[in-house]
Amino acid sequence: MSSFLTIKTRSRGSQKKPLIIIVGKKVAKKAVERNLLKRRIKAIMRPALKQSKFDYAIFVRSEARTASFKELREEINSKIL
């Protein structure tokens, strides 16, 4: 399984927002594709943010463009739990 994401954590309150998702133009040229990836990641992270003591910064790699929702969820859960 290739790595689609890099996740960095900090203690709660160290960032302005609890979740920051970075999807560059090199990952997906069209804004529609970048926004789709962001929406999927937000949906996956929503339950984790409620019970977490951390803020997250997620950097998306180009391999994530072809990943399914299930594959993204499995990778995120394996990295944050």
MARROKE-277379 format. One record per residue: residue number from 1; residue in one letter; y, x, z of N, C-alpha, C, O, CB in turn. Coordinates in Angstrom, 2 decimals. Atoms other than C-alpha are relative to their C-alpha. Glycine has a CB too. Layout:
# MARROKE-277379
> num|residu|n.Y|n.X|n.Z|ca.Y|ca.X|ca.Z|c.Y|c.X|c.Z|o.Y|o.X|o.Z|cb.Y|cb.X|cb.Z
> NUM|a|Y|X|Z|Y|X|Z|Y|X|Z|Y|X|Z|Y|X|Z
...
END
This chain:
# MARROKE-277379
> num|residu|n.Y|n.X|n.Z|ca.Y|ca.X|ca.Z|c.Y|c.X|c.Z|o.Y|o.X|o.Z|cb.Y|cb.X|cb.Z
> 1|m|-1.19|0.85|0.00|0.00|0.00|0.00|1.24|0.89|0.00|1.40|1.73|0.88|0.00|-0.96|1.22
> 2|s|-1.22|-0.79|0.06|3.31|1.49|-1.02|1.06|-0.58|0.93|1.01|-1.76|1.30|0.53|0.07|-1.45
> 3|s|-1.04|0.43|-0.91|6.34|1.31|1.18|1.15|-0.60|-0.80|1.73|0.06|-1.66|0.49|1.18|0.86
> 4|f|-1.08|0.69|0.68|8.91|-1.23|0.00|1.33|0.16|0.71|2.39|0.03|0.11|-0.34|-1.47|-0.13
> 5|l|-1.19|0.06|-0.84|11.36|-0.83|2.85|0.08|1.18|0.96|-0.93|1.79|1.30|0.03|-1.29|0.78
> 6|t|-0.23|-0.90|-1.11|12.89|1.56|5.34|0.75|-0.81|1.05|1.79|-1.40|0.75|0.80|1.30|-0.43
> 7|i|-0.62|0.80|-1.06|13.75|-0.07|8.66|0.48|0.93|1.10|-0.28|1.74|1.62|-1.00|-1.06|0.56
> 8|k|-0.58|-0.76|-1.10|16.08|1.49|11.20|0.41|-0.97|1.09|0.95|-2.05|0.80|1.21|0.87|-0.48
> 9|t|-0.34|0.87|-1.12|16.58|0.02|14.65|1.02|0.67|0.92|1.06|1.89|1.03|-1.26|-0.39|0.79
> 10|r|-0.94|-0.44|-1.03|19.33|0.31|17.23|0.00|-1.03|1.09|-0.45|-2.16|0.89|1.43|0.22|-0.58
> 11|s|-0.05|0.95|-1.11|19.89|-1.30|20.59|0.93|-1.15|-0.35|1.87|-0.99|-1.13|0.46|0.70|1.30
> 12|r|-0.75|1.23|0.30|21.29|-4.83|20.50|1.49|0.20|0.29|1.86|0.72|1.34|-0.54|-1.18|0.82
> 13|g|-1.44|-0.08|-0.16|25.05|-4.97|20.01|0.63|1.26|-0.56|1.85|1.40|-0.52|0.34|-0.10|1.42
> 14|s|-0.57|-1.24|0.55|25.46|-1.54|18.39|0.54|-0.19|-1.41|1.32|0.63|-1.89|-1.06|1.10|0.00
> 15|q|-0.50|0.34|1.33|26.11|-3.15|14.98|0.81|-1.29|0.10|0.70|-2.01|1.08|-1.17|-0.15|-1.03
> 16|k|-0.76|1.25|0.02|28.48|-5.96|14.06|-0.91|-1.20|-0.19|-0.66|-2.28|0.34|1.06|0.04|-1.10
> 17|k|0.96|1.07|0.26|25.54|-8.03|12.83|-1.38|0.47|0.42|-1.67|1.67|0.35|0.01|-0.41|-1.50
> 18|p|1.34|-0.42|-0.43|21.96|-8.04|14.13|-0.92|0.40|-1.14|-1.93|1.07|-0.91|-0.65|-1.11|0.78
> 19|l|0.85|-0.32|1.14|20.52|-7.72|10.61|0.88|0.40|-1.19|1.72|-0.37|-1.64|-0.91|-1.19|-0.37
> 20|i|-0.69|-0.48|1.19|21.87|-5.64|7.74|-1.07|0.34|-1.04|-2.00|1.08|-0.75|0.92|1.25|0.32
> 21|i|0.96|-0.24|1.07|20.00|-5.61|4.43|0.75|0.65|-1.17|1.73|0.10|-1.67|-0.70|-1.34|-0.45
> 22|i|-0.64|-0.73|1.08|20.92|-3.06|1.76|-0.93|0.01|-1.20|-2.03|0.57|-1.16|0.36|1.44|0.44
> 23|v|0.72|0.01|1.28|19.73|-3.68|-1.80|0.98|0.52|-1.04|1.91|-0.19|-1.42|-0.56|-1.45|-0.37
> 24|g|-0.92|-0.61|0.96|21.42|-1.34|-4.26|-0.23|-0.45|-1.43|-1.24|-1.08|-1.74|-0.12|1.48|0.07
> 25|k|0.12|0.35|1.42|22.03|-1.81|-7.96|-1.11|0.78|-0.68|-1.63|0.34|-1.71|1.31|0.24|-0.71
> 26|k|1.12|-0.75|0.57|19.42|0.86|-8.67|-1.32|-0.72|0.24|-2.28|-0.55|-0.52|-0.06|1.42|0.60
> 27|v|1.22|0.76|-0.31|16.83|-1.42|-7.05|-0.13|-1.17|-0.96|-1.19|-1.35|-1.57|0.02|-0.51|1.47
> 28|a|0.01|1.16|0.88|17.75|-4.53|-9.03|1.37|-0.11|-0.64|2.38|-0.23|0.05|-0.37|-1.32|0.77
> 29|k|-1.27|0.02|0.72|20.43|-4.63|-11.70|0.74|-1.33|0.16|1.96|-1.35|0.31|-0.24|0.27|-1.47
> 30|k|-0.63|1.32|-0.05|21.06|-8.38|-11.51|0.20|-0.46|1.44|-0.66|-0.25|2.29|-0.85|-1.03|-0.76
> 31|a|-0.32|0.50|-1.34|22.72|-9.95|-8.47|-1.00|-1.06|0.44|-1.30|-1.18|1.63|1.41|-0.57|0.03
> 32|v|0.98|1.04|-0.32|20.23|-12.82|-8.65|-1.24|0.62|0.64|-1.77|0.08|1.61|-0.39|-0.80|-1.27
> 33|e|1.19|-0.68|-0.54|17.34|-10.41|-8.02|0.29|0.60|1.37|-0.55|0.53|2.27|-0.48|1.09|-0.96
> 34|r|-0.36|-0.59|-1.30|19.17|-8.61|-5.19|0.10|-1.09|1.06|-0.37|-0.90|2.19|1.33|0.77|-0.11
> 35|n|-0.14|1.10|-0.95|20.03|-11.92|-3.52|-1.34|-0.61|0.37|-1.54|-1.01|1.51|0.92|-1.06|-0.56
> 36|l|1.34|0.52|-0.29|16.43|-13.14|-3.81|-0.70|0.88|1.03|-1.30|0.37|1.98|-0.84|-0.07|-1.29
> 37|l|0.62|-0.92|-0.97|15.19|-10.02|-2.00|0.64|-0.17|1.38|-0.07|-0.19|2.38|0.14|1.46|-0.48
> 38|k|-0.69|0.17|-1.28|17.83|-10.48|0.71|-0.42|-1.30|0.68|-0.66|-1.31|1.89|1.51|0.02|-0.21
> 39|r|0.40|1.30|-0.58|16.94|-14.16|1.21|-1.42|0.06|0.55|-1.70|-0.46|1.62|0.11|-1.12|-1.05
> 40|r|1.39|-0.12|-0.47|13.24|-13.34|1.49|-0.07|0.79|1.31|-0.77|0.40|2.24|-0.87|0.67|-1.08
> 41|i|0.03|-0.84|-1.18|13.85|-10.60|4.04|0.63|-0.72|1.20|0.13|-0.63|2.32|0.72|1.33|-0.26
> 42|k|-0.63|0.77|-1.09|16.21|-12.81|6.09|-0.96|-1.04|0.54|-1.05|-1.23|1.75|1.29|-0.67|-0.50
> 43|a|0.96|1.02|-0.42|13.58|-15.56|6.17|-1.13|0.60|0.82|-1.59|0.00|1.79|-0.57|-0.74|-1.22
> 44|i|1.07|-0.67|-0.74|10.94|-13.11|7.36|0.50|0.47|1.36|-0.23|0.38|2.35|-0.55|1.19|-0.80
> 45|m|-0.54|-0.59|-1.22|13.20|-11.54|10.00|0.54|-1.03|0.99|0.67|-0.71|2.17|1.09|0.96|-0.35
> 46|r|-0.62|1.00|-0.87|14.66|-14.79|11.43|-0.74|-0.19|1.33|-0.08|-0.14|2.37|0.06|-1.32|-0.73
> 47|p|0.68|0.17|-1.29|11.93|-15.37|14.08|0.02|1.27|0.86|0.11|1.19|2.09|-1.44|-0.42|-0.22
> 48|a|0.02|-1.26|-0.74|11.86|-11.68|15.04|1.35|0.28|0.66|1.40|0.86|1.75|-0.37|1.16|-0.94
> 49|l|-1.33|-0.26|-0.55|15.62|-11.54|15.61|0.27|-0.78|1.28|0.99|-0.31|2.15|1.06|-0.34|-1.03
> 50|k|-0.22|0.82|-1.18|15.53|-14.33|18.18|-0.56|0.63|1.26|0.03|0.49|2.33|-0.62|-1.37|-0.20
> 51|q|0.66|-0.56|-1.18|13.20|-12.45|20.50|0.11|1.51|0.11|-0.46|2.11|1.03|-1.44|-0.39|0.00
> 52|s|-0.09|-1.45|0.01|14.12|-8.86|19.68|1.17|0.51|0.83|2.15|-0.19|1.04|0.14|0.49|-1.42
> 53|k|-1.06|-0.67|-0.75|16.22|-6.45|21.73|0.70|1.03|-0.87|1.44|1.87|-0.37|-0.57|0.67|1.26
> 54|f|-0.52|-1.00|0.92|17.20|-4.49|18.63|0.81|-0.64|-1.12|0.65|-1.82|-1.44|-1.14|0.81|-0.59
> 55|d|-0.67|0.32|1.25|19.56|-4.64|15.67|-0.74|0.77|-1.09|-1.24|1.86|-0.84|1.54|0.37|0.03
> 56|y|0.76|-0.61|1.08|17.99|-3.84|12.31|0.88|0.28|-1.21|1.75|-0.51|-1.55|-1.16|-0.90|-0.40
> 57|a|-0.56|-0.33|1.31|19.19|-2.10|9.15|-1.19|0.23|-0.92|-2.02|1.11|-0.67|0.97|1.27|0.07
> 58|i|1.14|-0.07|0.92|16.78|-2.58|6.25|0.49|0.47|-1.36|1.37|-0.14|-1.97|-0.72|-1.38|-0.11
> 59|f|-0.32|-0.57|1.30|17.01|-0.43|3.13|-1.16|-0.33|-0.93|-2.30|0.04|-0.67|0.24|1.54|0.10
> 60|v|1.03|0.47|0.92|15.11|-1.92|0.19|-0.16|0.99|-1.14|0.83|1.47|-1.71|0.35|-1.40|-0.55
> 61|r|0.32|-0.90|1.11|13.38|0.28|-2.38|-0.35|-0.81|-1.25|-0.61|-2.01|-1.16|-1.16|0.95|0.37
> 62|s|0.22|0.71|1.28|12.80|-0.58|-6.03|-1.40|-0.61|-0.09|-1.59|-1.57|-0.85|0.21|0.96|-1.16
> 63|e|1.35|0.58|0.04|9.08|-1.25|-5.42|-0.03|-1.43|0.55|-0.94|-2.19|0.23|-0.96|0.88|0.80
> 64|a|-0.04|1.33|-0.60|10.07|-4.37|-3.46|0.26|-1.08|-1.03|-0.05|-2.25|-0.80|1.07|-0.05|1.08
> 65|r|-0.33|0.97|1.04|11.23|-6.05|-6.66|-1.24|-0.74|-0.49|-1.17|-1.92|-0.81|0.68|0.68|-1.16
> 66|t|1.23|0.61|0.50|7.64|-6.71|-7.72|-0.91|-0.51|1.12|-1.97|-1.07|0.84|-0.76|0.99|-0.84
> 67|a|0.82|0.42|-1.14|6.32|-7.46|-4.22|0.12|-1.50|0.22|1.17|-2.10|0.01|0.41|0.76|1.27
> 68|s|-0.02|1.42|-0.33|5.36|-10.98|-3.24|0.56|-0.19|1.41|0.73|0.77|2.16|-1.42|-0.61|-0.11
> 69|f|-0.51|0.33|-1.34|6.72|-12.74|-0.16|-1.00|0.44|1.07|-0.62|0.98|2.11|0.29|-1.52|0.12
> 70|k|1.06|-0.35|-0.95|3.39|-12.19|1.60|-0.05|1.51|0.22|-0.20|1.96|1.36|-1.36|-0.50|-0.50
> 71|e|0.03|-1.46|-0.13|3.43|-8.44|0.90|1.20|0.50|0.78|1.07|1.39|1.62|-0.04|0.66|-1.39
> 72|l|-1.19|-0.38|-0.76|7.00|-8.13|2.18|-0.17|-0.33|1.48|0.16|0.48|2.34|1.24|-0.70|-0.56
> 73|r|0.19|0.42|-1.39|6.12|-10.07|5.34|-0.98|0.92|0.71|-0.75|1.30|1.86|-0.51|-1.45|0.06
> 74|e|0.98|-0.89|-0.62|3.06|-7.90|6.02|0.60|1.36|0.30|0.34|1.93|1.37|-1.22|0.16|-0.90
> 75|e|-0.60|-1.31|-0.25|5.05|-4.69|5.64|1.03|-0.05|1.12|1.05|0.84|1.98|0.64|0.52|-1.28
> 76|i|-1.01|0.11|-1.05|7.93|-5.86|7.81|-0.67|-0.17|1.36|-0.28|0.49|2.32|0.95|-1.18|-0.27
> 77|n|0.69|0.20|-1.27|5.57|-7.10|10.53|-0.70|1.26|0.47|-0.75|1.52|1.67|-1.00|-1.13|-0.12
> 78|s|0.68|-1.24|-0.42|3.65|-3.83|10.50|0.99|1.05|0.50|0.64|1.89|1.33|-0.81|0.57|-1.16
> 79|k|-0.99|-0.99|-0.41|6.87|-1.84|10.90|0.78|-0.39|1.25|1.22|0.49|1.99|0.95|0.25|-1.12
> 80|i|-0.81|0.38|-1.15|8.65|-3.90|13.55|-0.83|-0.35|1.23|-0.31|-0.38|2.34|0.87|-1.17|-0.36
> 81|l|0.84|0.35|-1.16|5.70|-4.85|15.75|-0.77|1.18|0.50|-1.52|1.06|1.47|-0.96|-1.11|-0.34
END
